[in-house]
Amino acid sequence: MEITDRVPQVLRDNVLITSIDGLFKWARSNSLWPLTSGLSCCAIEMMCTAAARFDLARFGYEVFRNSPRQADLFLVAGTLTWKMAPPLKRLYEQMPEPKYVIAMGSCANAGGPFADAYSVVPGIDKIIPVDVYIPGCPPRPEALIDGMLKLKEKIRHPENVQKVQK
């Protein structure tokens, strides 16, 4: 006998049956609180995403945090230099588990047009693990929204995520 068979017919349209793990995944994916790290021009596009025209709040991501202890999503937008890498890593380490990272823009992904410079980190994945990469220089606000929706799917359905071979 399945668990859905135990629910009376009158209540079947009004009752949701799930696991605790499924409920936690749903809650985490719908209430991400980003810690912003606007390092360069991509930060302007990130700010535009939270403004009225694109309205990131409709997805439940509007609570931008200034403290790493209150955030669960690290949104790194822009060029990371080697001098800024230790503070960025420290911020990541201060975030509570589970924590997620989005690399926004070509500079955060691979160093961008400054990749050959001695002072630029060739991608933040050299410092901290990244969950979602958003390409572009700078990426449009729609790209950030798409990246956040992809992260939402990754949190809800981790079994569907393909592992990248190194």
C-alpha atoms as a printed R data frame, in Angstrom:
    type eleno elety resid chain resno       x      y       z
1   ATOM     1    CA   MET     A     1   0.000  0.000   0.000
2   ATOM     2    CA   GLU     A     2   1.422  3.356  -1.018
3   ATOM     3    CA   ILE     A     3   1.345  6.370   1.255
4   ATOM     4    CA   THR     A     4  -0.938  8.263  -1.149
5   ATOM     5    CA   ASP     A     5  -3.551  5.524  -0.744
6   ATOM     6    CA   ARG     A     6  -3.806  6.376   2.968
7   ATOM     7    CA   VAL     A     7  -4.984  9.931   2.239
8   ATOM     8    CA   PRO     A     8  -8.794 10.181   2.137
9   ATOM     9    CA   GLN     A     9 -10.272 11.002  -1.268
10  ATOM    10    CA   VAL     A    10 -11.687 14.291   0.036
11  ATOM    11    CA   LEU     A    11  -8.209 15.574   0.930
12  ATOM    12    CA   ARG     A    12  -6.191 14.352  -2.068
13  ATOM    13    CA   ASP     A    13  -6.372 17.705  -3.880
14  ATOM    14    CA   ASN     A    14  -5.315 19.578  -0.728
15  ATOM    15    CA   VAL     A    15  -2.506 17.426   0.651
16  ATOM    16    CA   LEU     A    16   1.102 17.390  -0.469
17  ATOM    17    CA   ILE     A    17   3.219 14.380   0.411
18  ATOM    18    CA   THR     A    18   6.997 14.667   0.229
19  ATOM    19    CA   SER     A    19  10.131 13.779   2.131
20  ATOM    20    CA   ILE     A    20  11.840 16.057   4.646
21  ATOM    21    CA   ASP     A    21  14.867 16.163   2.336
22  ATOM    22    CA   GLY     A    22  12.659 17.242  -0.571
23  ATOM    23    CA   LEU     A    23  11.069 19.932   1.588
24  ATOM    24    CA   PHE     A    24  14.490 21.277   2.627
25  ATOM    25    CA   LYS     A    25  15.696 21.334  -0.998
26  ATOM    26    CA   TRP     A    26  12.572 23.239  -2.017
27  ATOM    27    CA   ALA     A    27  13.013 25.745   0.832
28  ATOM    28    CA   ARG     A    28  16.732 26.268   0.113
29  ATOM    29    CA   SER     A    29  16.159 26.788  -3.592
30  ATOM    30    CA   ASN     A    30  13.412 29.366  -3.027
31  ATOM    31    CA   SER     A    31  15.125 31.458  -0.382
32  ATOM    32    CA   LEU     A    32  18.698 32.088  -1.462
33  ATOM    33    CA   TRP     A    33  20.318 35.073   0.253
34  ATOM    34    CA   PRO     A    34  23.219 36.324  -1.846
35  ATOM    35    CA   LEU     A    35  26.410 37.806  -0.480
36  ATOM    36    CA   THR     A    36  27.547 40.216  -3.141
37  ATOM    37    CA   SER     A    37  31.116 40.691  -4.175
38  ATOM    38    CA   GLY     A    38  31.059 43.338  -6.887
39  ATOM    39    CA   LEU     A    39  34.663 43.547  -7.996
40  ATOM    40    CA   SER     A    40  34.251 45.508 -11.250
41  ATOM    41    CA   CYS     A    41  31.856 46.366 -14.080
42  ATOM    42    CA   CYS     A    42  29.773 43.174 -13.701
43  ATOM    43    CA   ALA     A    43  28.592 44.551 -10.362
44  ATOM    44    CA   ILE     A    44  26.597 47.240 -12.192
45  ATOM    45    CA   GLU     A    45  24.678 44.544 -14.087
46  ATOM    46    CA   MET     A    46  24.147 42.678 -10.808
47  ATOM    47    CA   MET     A    47  22.658 45.833  -9.260
48  ATOM    48    CA   CYS     A    48  20.403 46.304 -12.298
49  ATOM    49    CA   THR     A    49  19.060 42.789 -11.790
50  ATOM    50    CA   ALA     A    50  17.789 43.731  -8.340
51  ATOM    51    CA   ALA     A    51  16.202 46.968  -9.602
52  ATOM    52    CA   ALA     A    52  12.598 47.400 -10.684
53  ATOM    53    CA   ARG     A    53  13.009 46.591 -14.381
54  ATOM    54    CA   PHE     A    54  14.272 43.034 -13.878
55  ATOM    55    CA   ASP     A    55  13.000 42.515 -10.303
56  ATOM    56    CA   LEU     A    56  15.009 39.651  -8.857
57  ATOM    57    CA   ALA     A    57  12.623 39.752  -5.877
58  ATOM    58    CA   ARG     A    58   9.954 37.850  -7.816
59  ATOM    59    CA   PHE     A    59  12.199 34.772  -7.597
60  ATOM    60    CA   GLY     A    60  12.844 35.145  -3.860
61  ATOM    61    CA   TYR     A    61  16.457 36.343  -4.149
62  ATOM    62    CA   GLU     A    62  16.088 40.002  -3.217
63  ATOM    63    CA   VAL     A    63  17.635 39.817   0.236
64  ATOM    64    CA   PHE     A    64  21.209 40.842  -0.580
65  ATOM    65    CA   ARG     A    65  23.333 40.404   2.521
66  ATOM    66    CA   ASN     A    66  26.404 42.314   3.668
67  ATOM    67    CA   SER     A    67  27.491 39.697   6.187
68  ATOM    68    CA   PRO     A    68  28.771 36.274   5.112
69  ATOM    69    CA   ARG     A    69  27.202 34.722   8.206
70  ATOM    70    CA   GLN     A    70  23.723 35.560   6.906
71  ATOM    71    CA   ALA     A    71  24.241 34.500   3.279
72  ATOM    72    CA   ASP     A    72  24.155 31.151   1.522
73  ATOM    73    CA   LEU     A    73  24.959 32.261  -2.040
74  ATOM    74    CA   PHE     A    74  28.251 33.948  -2.896
75  ATOM    75    CA   LEU     A    75  27.761 36.037  -6.022
76  ATOM    76    CA   VAL     A    76  31.191 37.024  -7.382
77  ATOM    77    CA   ALA     A    77  30.922 39.579 -10.180
78  ATOM    78    CA   GLY     A    78  34.058 40.845 -11.859
79  ATOM    79    CA   THR     A    79  37.837 40.682 -11.929
80  ATOM    80    CA   LEU     A    80  39.543 38.990  -8.999
81  ATOM    81    CA   THR     A    81  43.142 39.978  -8.310
82  ATOM    82    CA   TRP     A    82  45.616 37.889  -6.330
83  ATOM    83    CA   LYS     A    83  45.695 40.614  -3.678
84  ATOM    84    CA   MET     A    84  41.914 40.352  -3.212
85  ATOM    85    CA   ALA     A    85  41.878 36.518  -3.295
86  ATOM    86    CA   PRO     A    86  42.600 35.892   0.444
87  ATOM    87    CA   PRO     A    87  39.754 38.186   1.654
88  ATOM    88    CA   LEU     A    88  37.395 36.577  -0.886
89  ATOM    89    CA   LYS     A    89  38.325 33.099   0.360
90  ATOM    90    CA   ARG     A    90  37.873 34.245   3.967
91  ATOM    91    CA   LEU     A    91  34.372 35.500   3.167
92  ATOM    92    CA   TYR     A    92  33.548 32.149   1.553
93  ATOM    93    CA   GLU     A    93  34.830 30.237   4.579
94  ATOM    94    CA   GLN     A    94  32.705 32.374   6.944
95  ATOM    95    CA   MET     A    95  29.478 31.431   5.163
96  ATOM    96    CA   PRO     A    96  27.386 28.677   6.795
97  ATOM    97    CA   GLU     A    97  26.743 25.373   5.038
98  ATOM    98    CA   PRO     A    98  25.172 24.693   2.593
99  ATOM    99    CA   LYS     A    99  26.709 27.434   0.491
100 ATOM   100    CA   TYR     A   100  26.736 28.063  -3.236
101 ATOM   101    CA   VAL     A   101  28.869 30.189  -5.571
102 ATOM   102    CA   ILE     A   102  28.008 31.924  -8.833
103 ATOM   103    CA   ALA     A   103  30.837 33.323 -10.968
104 ATOM   104    CA   MET     A   104  29.432 36.211 -13.001
105 ATOM   105    CA   GLY     A   105  31.246 37.486 -16.070
106 ATOM   106    CA   SER     A   106  34.274 36.523 -18.141
107 ATOM   107    CA   CYS     A   107  36.708 37.931 -15.584
108 ATOM   108    CA   ALA     A   108  35.313 35.848 -12.734
109 ATOM   109    CA   ASN     A   109  35.128 32.778 -14.965
110 ATOM   110    CA   ALA     A   110  38.569 32.864 -16.586
111 ATOM   111    CA   GLY     A   111  40.252 36.237 -16.064
112 ATOM   112    CA   GLY     A   112  38.531 37.880 -19.042
113 ATOM   113    CA   PRO     A   113  40.569 40.302 -21.142
114 ATOM   114    CA   PHE     A   114  42.975 40.649 -18.205
115 ATOM   115    CA   ALA     A   115  43.851 36.931 -18.024
116 ATOM   116    CA   ASP     A   116  47.456 37.562 -19.107
117 ATOM   117    CA   ALA     A   117  48.067 40.127 -16.359
118 ATOM   118    CA   TYR     A   118  50.295 38.975 -13.509
119 ATOM   119    CA   SER     A   119  47.867 40.333 -10.894
120 ATOM   120    CA   VAL     A   120  44.619 38.724 -12.113
121 ATOM   121    CA   VAL     A   121  43.367 35.333 -10.937
122 ATOM   122    CA   PRO     A   122  42.482 33.251 -14.034
123 ATOM   123    CA   GLY     A   123  39.048 32.307 -12.676
124 ATOM   124    CA   ILE     A   124  37.685 32.255  -9.141
125 ATOM   125    CA   ASP     A   125  37.522 28.465  -9.277
126 ATOM   126    CA   LYS     A   126  41.261 28.582  -8.527
127 ATOM   127    CA   ILE     A   127  40.330 29.994  -5.093
128 ATOM   128    CA   ILE     A   128  36.837 28.675  -4.232
129 ATOM   129    CA   PRO     A   129  34.523 26.041  -5.797
130 ATOM   130    CA   VAL     A   130  31.958 27.393  -8.268
131 ATOM   131    CA   ASP     A   131  28.452 26.007  -8.820
132 ATOM   132    CA   VAL     A   132  27.251 28.132 -11.760
133 ATOM   133    CA   TYR     A   133  29.232 30.099 -14.345
134 ATOM   134    CA   ILE     A   134  27.558 33.035 -16.097
135 ATOM   135    CA   PRO     A   135  29.380 34.052 -19.297
136 ATOM   136    CA   GLY     A   136  29.530 37.522 -20.804
137 ATOM   137    CA   CYS     A   137  31.449 40.739 -20.587
138 ATOM   138    CA   PRO     A   138  29.493 42.036 -18.770
139 ATOM   139    CA   PRO     A   139  26.592 39.596 -18.680
140 ATOM   140    CA   ARG     A   140  23.113 41.067 -18.978
141 ATOM   141    CA   PRO     A   141  20.726 40.970 -16.009
142 ATOM   142    CA   GLU     A   142  18.731 38.270 -17.798
143 ATOM   143    CA   ALA     A   143  21.839 36.067 -17.755
144 ATOM   144    CA   LEU     A   144  22.138 36.462 -13.989
145 ATOM   145    CA   ILE     A   145  18.477 35.558 -13.556
146 ATOM   146    CA   ASP     A   146  19.020 32.493 -15.754
147 ATOM   147    CA   GLY     A   147  22.085 31.512 -13.737
148 ATOM   148    CA   MET     A   148  20.180 31.814 -10.485
149 ATOM   149    CA   LEU     A   149  17.343 29.698 -11.882
150 ATOM   150    CA   LYS     A   150  19.907 27.077 -12.948
151 ATOM   151    CA   LEU     A   151  21.315 27.091  -9.413
152 ATOM   152    CA   LYS     A   152  17.771 26.663  -8.102
153 ATOM   153    CA   GLU     A   153  17.369 23.547 -10.265
154 ATOM   154    CA   LYS     A   154  20.768 22.271  -9.156
155 ATOM   155    CA   ILE     A   155  19.737 22.589  -5.506
156 ATOM   156    CA   ARG     A   156  16.362 20.919  -6.053
157 ATOM   157    CA   HIS     A   157  17.651 18.079  -8.243
158 ATOM   158    CA   PRO     A   158  21.333 17.400  -7.499
159 ATOM   159    CA   GLU     A   159  21.044 13.964  -9.103
160 ATOM   160    CA   ASN     A   160  20.514 15.603 -12.529
161 ATOM   161    CA   VAL     A   161  23.766 17.590 -12.389
162 ATOM   162    CA   GLN     A   162  26.456 16.310 -14.742
163 ATOM   163    CA   LYS     A   163  29.925 16.051 -13.256
164 ATOM   164    CA   VAL     A   164  32.654 17.917 -15.156
165 ATOM   165    CA   GLN     A   165  35.710 15.833 -15.983
166 ATOM   166    CA   LYS     A   166  39.012 17.582 -15.258
